[in-house]
Amino acid sequence: MKKILKGFLRSLGYTIAPIIVQAVEEDTLSISKEEMERFMYEGIHLHRYAPWLTDEKFKQLHNKIKDYTLVDAYRCYELFDIVQRLNNIDGDIIEIGVWRGGTSAVIATALQFVNSNKMLYLCDTFSGVVKAGDFDIRYKGGEHSDTSEQLVTDLLTSLQLKNFKLLKGIFPEDTGSAVENKTFSLCHIDVDVYQSGVDIVEWIYAKLSKGGVLVFDDYGFRGCNGITHLVNKLRQDEKWLYIYNLNGHAILIKR
Ligand SMILES: C[S@@+](CC[C@H](N)C(=O)[O-])C[C@H]1O[C@@H](n2cnc3c(N)ncnc32)[C@H](O)[C@@H]1O
């Protein structure tokens, strides 16, 4: 009976997301990995509008960058789309959490497609994750250190992209001052752990234009409990219009 009810509700798509979000934050997931993967992706790419499978410009770009990113095609497509839509919102773009530059290349290419004069600031320690704490049960610090500034520069220049600047160091402590007086329309936060996320949101709020957007990667992902916890706090705050896109992105729009 339980199985039939579960299947019926799942077919309607109603109760799946809350169960996953809650379970993932508590890390007490009681469904199998296979079931979770099906929940997370089947509905998205088989039954709904799926432009990442049909947009030729995006597909060509994705082929070139897919080995330089940990982010799947769904989320890359979302960044590609949001960047183009935000061209009329005042302010530059900042990404914290670059690793090998895959999502950075997506954002910079999207800017080029709309002939934007926005600058893209790319912030990373280039020596891995920092500030891991109690919420971040799968992080200790130093993860994703297998990259370099040169590798990212080479990727972006091989794609004829010029509209970017790398900022090496812990953000915001080491590199925030380099962009202190800027205004931003978009901040892509892909830092894996709670405290880095907190510090970034605190730093960027006053510099984000009205209608400007925070895109959080890893929302609801197993292992990124700290980010899920942070977004679950921010989504209660009236300052933000919150959208959960079911693909691992949480989107917060400044009201
Ligand atoms: C998951 S990776 C980023 C993935 C990347 N966006 C992609 O396309 O695959 C996370 C990155 O965040 C960086 N990072 C984490 N916290 C940071 C902080 N406070 N300041 C700067 N870099 C940070 C790490 O060095 C690491 O390279």
The ligand as a Gaussian input file, in Angstrom:
#p B3LYP/6-31G(d) Opt

LIG

0 1
 C       33.269000      22.649000      -6.269000
 S       34.613000      23.632000      -6.632000
 C       34.017000      24.754000      -7.854000
 C       33.540000      24.058000      -9.100000
 C       33.449000      24.910000     -10.338000
 N       32.481000      25.985000     -10.240000
 C       33.163000      24.023000     -11.530000
 O       32.763000      24.547000     -12.579000
 O       33.365000      22.821000     -11.433000
 C       34.760000      24.615000      -5.203000
 C       35.877000      25.615000      -5.275000
 O       35.642000      26.612000      -4.302000
 C       36.882000      27.133000      -3.860000
 N       36.610000      27.836000      -2.590000
 C       35.882000      27.385000      -1.541000
 N       35.763000      28.348000      -0.598000
 C       36.413000      29.444000      -1.059000
 C       36.623000      30.756000      -0.556000
 N       36.114000      31.176000       0.614000
 N       37.375000      31.624000      -1.290000
 C       37.864000      31.243000      -2.486000
 N       37.690000      30.010000      -3.025000
 C       36.959000      29.123000      -2.329000
 C       37.758000      25.898000      -3.782000
 O       39.117000      26.211000      -3.864000
 C       37.269000      25.072000      -4.992000
 O       38.080000      25.282000      -6.121000

